[in-house]
Amino acid sequence: MERKVGFGIIGTGNIAKFHANCIEKIPNAQLLGVLSKSENRAQQLADHFHCPVFWEMDQLLAVAGIEVICICNESGLHGATIEQVAKAGKNILCEKPLEITVQKIDQITEVVNHSGVKLGCVFQNRENPEYQKLKGYVREGVLGKLLLCQTGINWYRPSGYYENSWRGTHVMDGGAAFINQGIHTIDLMLDLMGDLSEVSGFIDTLHHAIEGEDVGVAALKFESGALGTLSCGTALFPGEPEYITLYGSSGNVCFRGGKVVSSSIDSIHRELNAFQNETGTGASDPMAISDQFHIEVIKDMIDAVTHDKAPMVNTNEAKKSVALINAIYQSKGNRIKLS
């Protein structure tokens, strides 16, 4: 029987509770502590997490049995938190984005490398079997030469989602729709299509009373020569499932709402009804997602720690989506070169 790996969690919001529930379902994982912002809130949450809840970082980091810290606080605090945890010698699994700028991610990378700990970033949709099937089609050349990629995260969030929140602020969210909601699908797009060479985009705030964007678009050119389009928003009522549609020299395939849903290629088309599972999408509800893929990410982190391997999404991989999003924010319609 494999030994249990001790976990700690920083944060007590919805995603922190999600991590706690996932850890509880993994036989060789054990939640040993959670960090709250206040003593009062810590006392309120102790029963929910079934473990000690601390209100001082040093208290959590002093728990000897904790090998991995899950960072689930505000995006703009990830960098400072990662540095503190890394210097304490704890491995780290951080929710997306790793940080809100490329420069901050580079700083994190230096600290983590110097500390000798492992750092993984949560891009759980890579664990979706339907996505892995799609990636297999690309890897095996079933689509032929990739020519065009159309990606959309055309979601909706009600005004209350942003009220009295760090979401949509420049300091804590780094923007809004692209870097918070869109980043998961953008990560998959880049994983499929490879590195970008150029991007040109526009963002605007057309509906919500927030600092960041609630609608944005971009034109993309990949190093392979393929082109792409990208749209993203949280003002697009009622919200529709995210999608990636790939066009190759041999045909096309559409990945929508976490599933391969259509293809002009016979071999793919014949597989479509063979197996379909409900994966969940955050089109209108941020918590309408399955815990299956988070569990797999946590298992991957356990494997990395126990067998001295690199986590599935390291700092280099986690930086790619942030680099694209930063470039879109900077573009204002101008061409930004990424390589």
MARKE-943296 format. One line per 5 residues: number of its first residue (from 1); their letters; for each residue x, y, z of C-alpha. Coordinates in Angstrom, 1 decimal, padded with zeros to 4 digits. Example, Ala and Ser with C-alpha at 12.3 -4.5 7.8 and 13.67 -1.06 7.14 Angstrom:
<rs>
1) AS) 012.3 -004.5 007.8 | 013.7 -001.1 007.1
</rs>
This chain:
<rs>
1) MERKV) 000.0 000.0 000.0 | 001.3 003.4 -000.9 | 002.1 005.9 001.8 | -000.3 008.8 002.4 | 000.8 012.2 001.3
6) GFGII) -000.2 015.1 003.6 | -001.8 018.2 002.1 | -002.5 021.7 003.3 | -004.8 024.2 001.7 | -004.4 028.0 001.5
11) GTGNI) -007.8 029.6 001.1 | -011.3 028.8 002.2 | -013.5 029.8 -000.8 | -015.4 027.5 -003.1 | -012.3 026.1 -004.9
16) AKFHA) -010.6 025.4 -001.6 | -013.6 023.4 -000.5 | -013.5 021.6 -003.8 | -009.8 020.7 -003.3 | -010.6 019.4 000.3
21) NCIEK) -013.5 017.2 -001.0 | -011.2 015.8 -003.7 | -008.4 015.0 -001.3 | -010.9 013.2 000.9 | -011.7 010.9 -002.0
26) IPNAQ) -008.1 009.8 -002.6 | -007.0 006.9 -000.4 | -003.3 007.9 -000.2 | -004.0 011.6 000.4 | -004.7 013.3 003.8
31) LLGVL) -005.7 016.8 004.5 | -003.8 018.0 007.6 | -004.5 021.7 007.7 | -006.2 024.7 006.0 | -005.2 028.4 006.2
36) SKSEN) -008.1 030.9 006.8 | -007.9 034.7 006.8 | -009.2 035.1 010.3 | -009.5 033.2 013.6 | -013.3 033.6 013.6
41) RAQQL) -013.6 032.1 010.0 | -011.2 029.4 010.9 | -013.4 028.2 013.8 | -016.4 028.3 011.5 | -014.8 026.1 008.9
46) ADHFH) -013.0 023.5 011.0 | -015.9 021.1 010.9 | -016.3 021.4 007.2 | -012.7 020.6 006.4 | -012.4 017.8 009.0
51) CPVFW) -008.9 019.1 010.0 | -007.3 022.0 011.9 | -007.9 025.4 010.3 | -005.2 028.0 011.0 | -005.2 031.7 010.6
56) EMDQL) -001.4 032.3 010.5 | 000.7 031.0 007.6 | 003.5 029.9 009.9 | 001.1 027.7 011.8 | 000.2 025.8 008.6
61) LAVAG) 003.7 025.6 007.3 | 004.9 024.2 010.7 | 002.7 021.0 010.3 | 005.5 018.5 009.7 | 003.3 015.9 007.9
66) IEVIC) 002.3 018.3 005.1 | 004.3 017.7 001.9 | 002.0 019.5 -000.6 | 000.3 022.9 -000.2 | -002.7 023.6 -002.5
71) ICNES) -002.8 027.4 -003.2 | -006.5 028.4 -003.6 | -006.4 032.1 -002.7 | -006.8 035.2 -005.0 | -004.8 035.0 -008.3
76) GLHGA) -002.9 038.2 -007.5 | -001.6 036.7 -004.3 | -000.3 033.5 -005.8 | 003.2 034.7 -006.4 | 003.9 035.9 -002.9
81) TIEQV) 002.2 032.8 -001.4 | 004.2 030.4 -003.6 | 007.5 032.1 -002.6 | 006.7 031.8 001.1 | 005.6 028.1 000.8
86) AKAGK) 008.6 027.2 -001.4 | 011.1 028.8 001.1 | 009.5 026.6 003.8 | 010.4 023.5 001.7 | 006.8 022.4 000.8
91) NILCE) 005.7 021.3 -002.6 | 003.0 023.3 -004.3 | -000.1 022.7 -006.3 | -001.5 026.1 -007.4 | -004.8 026.9 -009.0
96) KPLEI) -004.7 028.7 -012.3 | -003.3 031.2 -013.2 | 000.1 030.6 -011.6 | 000.3 034.4 -011.5 | -001.2 037.2 -013.4
101) TVQKI) 001.9 038.3 -015.4 | 004.7 036.5 -017.1 | 007.2 038.6 -015.1 | 005.8 037.3 -011.8 | 005.8 033.7 -013.1
106) DQITE) 009.5 034.1 -014.0 | 010.2 035.3 -010.4 | 008.3 032.4 -009.0 | 010.3 030.0 -011.2 | 013.6 031.3 -009.8
111) VVNHS) 012.5 030.9 -006.2 | 011.0 027.4 -006.7 | 014.1 026.2 -008.6 | 016.4 027.6 -005.8 | 014.2 025.9 -003.1
116) GVKLG) 014.2 022.5 -004.8 | 010.5 021.9 -004.4 | 008.0 020.8 -007.0 | 005.4 023.2 -008.4 | 002.3 022.1 -010.4
121) CVFQN) -000.5 024.3 -011.8 | -004.1 023.1 -011.9 | -005.2 022.9 -015.5 | -007.5 019.9 -014.8 | -009.2 019.9 -018.2
126) RENPE) -006.1 018.3 -019.6 | -007.2 015.2 -017.7 | -010.5 014.9 -019.5 | -010.5 011.6 -021.5 | -012.4 013.3 -024.3
131) YQKLK) -009.7 016.0 -024.6 | -007.0 013.4 -024.5 | -008.9 011.7 -027.4 | -008.9 015.0 -029.3 | -005.2 015.5 -028.6
136) GYVRE) -004.6 012.0 -029.9 | -006.2 012.8 -033.2 | -003.9 015.8 -033.6 | -000.8 013.9 -032.5 | -001.5 011.0 -034.9
141) GVLGK) -002.1 013.4 -037.8 | -005.8 012.3 -038.4 | -006.7 015.9 -039.3 | -003.8 016.3 -041.6 | -001.9 019.6 -041.5
146) LLLCQ) -003.6 022.0 -039.0 | -004.8 025.1 -040.8 | -007.2 027.0 -038.5 | -008.3 026.9 -034.9 | -011.5 028.7 -033.7
151) TGINW) -011.9 028.9 -029.9 | -014.7 030.5 -027.9 | -015.4 030.9 -024.2 | -018.6 032.8 -024.5 | -019.9 032.6 -021.0
156) YRPSG) -022.1 034.6 -018.7 | -021.8 035.7 -015.1 | -024.5 037.8 -013.3 | -023.5 041.2 -011.8 | -023.6 039.7 -008.3
161) YYENS) -020.6 037.4 -009.1 | -018.4 040.5 -009.2 | -019.9 042.5 -006.3 | -017.7 043.0 -003.2 | -015.2 040.6 -004.8
166) WRGTH) -011.6 040.6 -006.0 | -012.8 039.1 -009.3 | -012.5 041.5 -012.3 | -009.9 043.7 -010.6 | -006.6 044.5 -012.1
171) VMDGG) -004.5 043.9 -009.0 | -006.1 040.6 -007.8 | -007.5 039.1 -011.0 | -005.1 040.6 -013.5 | -008.0 041.3 -015.8
176) AAFIN) -011.3 039.4 -016.0 | -012.8 037.1 -018.6 | -009.7 035.9 -020.4 | -007.4 035.3 -017.3 | -010.1 034.0 -015.0
181) QGIHT) -012.7 032.1 -017.1 | -011.0 031.7 -020.5 | -007.6 030.5 -019.4 | -008.6 026.8 -019.1 | -009.7 026.5 -022.7
186) IDLML) -006.8 028.7 -023.8 | -004.5 026.3 -022.2 | -006.0 023.4 -024.1 | -005.8 025.4 -027.4 | -002.1 026.0 -026.9
191) DLMGD) -001.5 022.4 -025.9 | -003.1 021.3 -029.2 | -001.7 023.9 -031.5 | 001.7 024.6 -030.1 | 003.4 027.9 -029.6
196) LSEVS) 002.2 031.2 -030.9 | 004.2 033.7 -033.0 | 001.8 036.7 -033.2 | -001.4 037.9 -031.7 | -003.7 041.0 -032.2
201) GFIDT) -006.7 041.6 -030.0 | -009.3 043.9 -028.5 | -010.9 043.9 -025.1 | -013.7 046.0 -023.6 | -015.9 046.2 -020.6
206) LHHAI) -019.4 046.4 -022.1 | -021.8 045.2 -019.4 | -020.4 044.7 -015.9 | -019.2 047.3 -013.5 | -015.6 045.9 -013.3
211) EGEDV) -012.1 047.0 -014.1 | -011.3 044.0 -016.3 | -012.8 043.0 -019.6 | -016.1 041.2 -020.0 | -015.8 040.8 -023.8
216) GVAAL) -012.7 040.2 -025.9 | -011.5 038.9 -029.2 | -008.1 038.0 -030.8 | -006.6 036.9 -034.0 | -003.7 034.4 -033.7
221) KFESG) -000.8 033.1 -035.7 | 000.9 029.9 -034.6 | 004.6 029.1 -035.2 | 003.4 026.2 -037.3 | 001.9 028.7 -039.7
226) ALGTL) -001.7 027.9 -038.7 | -004.1 030.7 -037.9 | -006.7 031.1 -035.2 | -009.5 033.1 -033.7 | -010.4 033.5 -030.0
231) SCGTA) -013.4 035.1 -028.3 | -014.1 035.3 -024.6 | -016.6 036.9 -022.4 | -018.7 036.9 -019.2 | -021.4 039.2 -020.5
236) LFPGE) -022.8 036.9 -023.1 | -026.1 035.8 -021.7 | -027.1 033.1 -021.1 | -023.7 031.6 -021.7 | -022.8 028.7 -024.0
241) PEYIT) -020.4 025.8 -023.7 | -016.8 026.6 -024.5 | -015.5 025.2 -027.8 | -012.4 024.5 -029.8 | -012.9 023.7 -033.5
246) LYGSS) -009.9 022.5 -035.5 | -009.6 022.6 -039.3 | -007.0 020.5 -041.0 | -006.1 019.6 -044.5 | -008.0 016.3 -044.1
251) GNVCF) -011.1 017.6 -042.3 | -012.4 019.1 -039.1 | -013.3 018.3 -035.5 | -015.3 020.2 -032.9 | -014.7 019.9 -029.1
256) RGGKV) -017.5 021.6 -027.2 | -018.4 021.5 -023.5 | -015.7 019.0 -022.8 | -016.7 016.6 -025.5 | -015.8 015.8 -029.1
261) VSSSI) -019.2 016.5 -030.7 | -018.7 016.5 -034.4 | -016.2 015.8 -037.2 | -016.1 015.6 -041.0 | -013.6 012.7 -040.7
266) DSIHR) -015.3 009.3 -040.9 | -013.1 007.5 -038.4 | -013.8 010.2 -035.7 | -017.5 010.5 -036.6 | -017.9 006.8 -036.0
271) ELNAF) -016.5 007.1 -032.5 | -018.7 010.0 -031.4 | -021.6 007.9 -030.0 | -019.5 005.1 -028.7 | -019.0 006.8 -025.3
276) QNETG) -020.2 010.1 -024.0 | -019.8 011.3 -020.4 | -021.0 014.3 -018.6 | -018.0 016.5 -017.8 | -019.8 019.7 -016.8
281) TGASD) -019.1 023.3 -018.0 | -018.9 026.6 -016.3 | -020.8 028.5 -019.0 | -023.2 030.1 -016.5 | -022.2 028.5 -013.2
286) PMAIS) -018.6 028.6 -012.0 | -019.1 025.5 -009.8 | -020.9 023.4 -012.4 | -017.9 021.2 -012.9 | -017.1 017.6 -012.1
291) DQFHI) -014.4 016.8 -009.5 | -013.1 013.9 -011.6 | -010.4 015.9 -013.3 | -009.2 017.8 -010.1 | -008.8 014.4 -008.5
296) EVIKD) -006.6 013.3 -011.3 | -004.5 016.4 -011.0 | -004.0 015.8 -007.3 | -003.1 012.2 -008.0 | -000.5 013.4 -010.5
301) MIDAV) 001.0 015.7 -007.8 | 001.2 012.8 -005.4 | 002.9 010.7 -008.1 | 005.4 013.6 -008.7 | 006.2 013.8 -005.0
306) THDKA) 006.5 010.1 -004.2 | 008.4 009.2 -007.4 | 010.4 012.4 -007.9 | 008.8 013.3 -011.2 | 007.8 016.6 -012.7
311) PMVNT) 004.1 017.5 -012.3 | 002.0 017.4 -015.5 | 001.8 021.2 -015.8 | 005.0 022.9 -014.6 | 005.9 026.6 -014.6
316) NEAKK) 006.9 026.6 -018.3 | 003.6 025.1 -019.4 | 001.6 027.3 -017.0 | 003.2 030.4 -018.4 | 002.1 029.9 -022.0
321) SVALI) -001.6 030.8 -021.5 | -000.7 033.8 -019.3 | 001.8 035.1 -022.0 | -001.0 035.0 -024.6 | -003.5 036.7 -022.3
326) NAIYQ) -001.0 039.4 -021.3 | -000.3 040.0 -025.0 | -004.0 040.4 -025.8 | -004.4 042.9 -022.9 | -001.4 044.9 -024.3
331) SKGNR) -002.4 044.7 -028.0 | -005.2 047.2 -028.4 | -005.5 046.1 -032.0 | -001.7 046.1 -032.6 | 000.4 043.1 -033.5
336) IKLS) 002.3 041.6 -030.6 | 005.1 039.2 -031.4 | 005.4 036.3 -028.9 | 008.5 034.6 -030.5
</rs>
